[in-house]
């Protein structure tokens, strides 16, 4: 706890621990992706496109947890470097759906192997049951935070 007794006890805060784990995971992923010439957002974009071809810039940005502007710059670079292709004109509306090129698929295969090695390392000290419990706990936390918070209860005035 902070010195004045208020605040969050960082030693026991699940939220703080999750953020610390997220930062450690990202750093480990960046370390294995850097020699492949990419970062986590680059990898996430390629992985999303492999699993859901034709996603728009906005959909990719949401899936990679970045702004639309950041994703737009990344997509322009990926297109310039031959990893993705997008139509010159939007088939419907304004969205330019992106697709992986053969070069993008080859690059993704290497990156996926590297990222899998990080996840294996991260989970190495856990049993199958512990992994399953962690998975369910994290899914439950995500669901709880995605749901609207309960309305505050107000004491009756009388």
C-alpha positions as CSV (number, residue, x, y, z in Angstrom):
1,X,0.0,0.0,0.0
2,X,1.0,3.6,-0.3
3,X,2.6,5.3,2.7
4,X,-0.6,7.1,3.7
5,X,-2.6,3.9,3.7
6,X,-4.7,4.8,0.7
7,X,-4.4,3.2,-2.8
8,X,-3.8,-0.2,-4.2
9,X,-1.5,-2.7,-2.6
10,X,0.6,-3.6,-5.6
11,X,1.9,-6.8,-4.0
12,X,-1.6,-8.3,-3.9
13,X,-3.4,-6.4,-6.8
14,X,-4.5,-8.8,-9.6
15,X,-4.8,-5.9,-12.0
16,X,-1.2,-4.8,-11.4
17,X,0.0,-8.4,-11.7
18,X,-1.9,-8.8,-15.0
19,X,-0.3,-5.7,-16.3
20,X,3.1,-6.9,-15.2
21,X,2.5,-10.3,-16.9
22,X,1.3,-8.5,-20.1
23,X,4.4,-6.3,-20.1
24,X,6.7,-9.4,-19.6
25,X,4.9,-11.3,-22.4
26,X,5.2,-8.4,-24.8
27,X,8.9,-7.9,-24.0
28,X,9.6,-11.6,-24.6
29,X,7.6,-11.6,-27.8
30,X,9.4,-8.5,-29.1
31,X,12.7,-10.2,-28.3
32,X,12.0,-13.2,-30.5
33,X,10.2,-11.2,-33.2
34,X,13.0,-8.6,-33.6
35,X,15.4,-10.9,-35.4
36,X,12.6,-11.6,-37.9
37,X,12.2,-7.9,-38.6
38,X,8.9,-7.4,-36.9
39,X,7.3,-6.3,-33.7
40,X,4.2,-7.5,-31.8
41,X,1.8,-5.3,-33.7
42,X,3.2,-6.4,-37.1
43,X,2.9,-10.0,-36.0
44,X,-0.6,-9.5,-34.6
45,X,-1.7,-7.9,-37.9
46,X,-0.4,-10.9,-40.0
47,X,-1.9,-13.4,-37.6
48,X,-5.3,-11.7,-37.7
49,X,-5.2,-11.6,-41.5
50,X,-4.3,-15.3,-41.7
51,X,-7.2,-16.2,-39.5
52,X,-9.7,-13.7,-40.8
53,X,-8.7,-12.6,-44.4
54,X,-10.2,-9.3,-45.6
55,X,-10.4,-7.5,-42.3
56,X,-10.6,-3.7,-42.6
57,X,-8.2,-1.3,-41.0
58,X,-10.6,-0.7,-38.1
59,X,-11.1,-4.4,-37.5
60,X,-7.4,-5.0,-37.5
61,X,-6.7,-2.1,-35.2
62,X,-9.3,-3.4,-32.6
63,X,-7.8,-6.9,-32.9
64,X,-4.2,-5.7,-32.4
65,X,-5.1,-3.2,-29.6
66,X,-3.8,-0.2,-31.5
67,X,-5.4,3.0,-32.9
68,X,-6.7,3.1,-36.5
69,X,-4.0,5.5,-37.4
70,X,-1.3,3.2,-36.1
71,X,-2.8,0.3,-38.0
72,X,-3.1,2.4,-41.2
73,X,0.6,3.3,-41.1
74,X,1.5,-0.4,-40.4
75,X,-0.7,-1.6,-43.3
76,X,0.9,0.9,-45.7
77,X,4.3,-0.4,-44.7
78,X,3.3,-4.0,-45.0
79,X,1.7,-3.4,-48.4
80,X,4.9,-1.5,-49.6
81,X,7.1,-4.4,-48.3
82,X,4.9,-7.1,-50.0
83,X,3.4,-8.7,-46.9
84,X,-0.2,-7.7,-47.6
85,X,-2.3,-6.6,-50.5
86,X,-5.3,-4.3,-50.5
87,X,-7.5,-3.3,-53.4
88,X,-6.9,0.2,-55.0
89,X,-10.6,1.0,-54.4
90,X,-13.0,-0.2,-51.7
91,X,-15.4,-2.9,-52.9
92,X,-18.0,-1.6,-50.5
93,X,-18.0,1.6,-48.5
94,X,-14.6,3.0,-47.6
95,X,-12.9,-0.1,-46.1
96,X,-9.9,-1.6,-48.0
97,X,-9.8,-5.2,-47.0
98,X,-6.3,-6.6,-46.6
99,X,-5.0,-10.0,-47.4
100,X,-1.7,-11.8,-46.8
101,X,0.6,-12.3,-49.8
102,X,2.8,-15.5,-50.1
103,X,5.6,-13.5,-48.5
104,X,3.4,-12.5,-45.6
105,X,2.4,-16.1,-45.1
106,X,6.1,-17.3,-45.0
107,X,7.0,-14.5,-42.6
108,X,4.0,-15.4,-40.4
109,X,5.1,-19.0,-40.2
110,X,8.4,-18.1,-38.7
111,X,6.9,-15.5,-36.4
112,X,4.2,-18.0,-35.2
113,X,6.9,-20.5,-34.2
114,X,8.8,-17.9,-32.3
115,X,5.7,-16.7,-30.5
116,X,4.7,-20.2,-29.6
117,X,8.1,-20.7,-28.0
118,X,7.4,-17.7,-25.8
119,X,4.0,-19.1,-24.8
120,X,5.5,-22.5,-24.0
121,X,8.2,-20.9,-21.9
122,X,5.5,-18.8,-20.1
123,X,3.4,-21.8,-19.2
124,X,6.3,-24.2,-18.5
125,X,5.8,-24.2,-14.7
126,X,2.1,-24.9,-14.8
127,X,0.2,-28.2,-14.9
128,X,-2.5,-28.7,-17.5
129,X,-5.2,-28.1,-14.8
130,X,-3.5,-24.9,-13.7
131,X,-3.4,-23.7,-17.4
132,X,-7.1,-24.5,-17.8
133,X,-7.9,-22.7,-14.5
134,X,-5.9,-19.6,-15.6
135,X,-7.6,-19.6,-19.0
136,X,-11.0,-19.7,-17.4
137,X,-10.1,-17.1,-14.8
138,X,-8.8,-14.7,-17.5
139,X,-11.9,-15.3,-19.7
140,X,-14.1,-14.6,-16.7
141,X,-12.3,-11.3,-16.0
142,X,-12.6,-10.2,-19.6
143,X,-16.3,-11.0,-19.6
144,X,-16.9,-9.2,-16.3
145,X,-15.1,-6.0,-17.5
146,X,-16.8,-6.1,-20.9
147,X,-20.2,-6.1,-19.2
148,X,-21.7,-2.9,-18.0
149,X,-21.0,-2.2,-14.4
150,X,-23.9,-2.6,-12.0
151,X,-25.8,0.6,-11.2
152,X,-24.8,2.1,-7.8
153,X,-27.2,1.5,-5.0
154,X,-28.4,4.7,-3.3
155,X,-29.8,4.6,0.2
156,X,-33.5,5.6,0.3
157,X,-34.2,9.1,1.5
158,X,-37.1,9.3,3.7
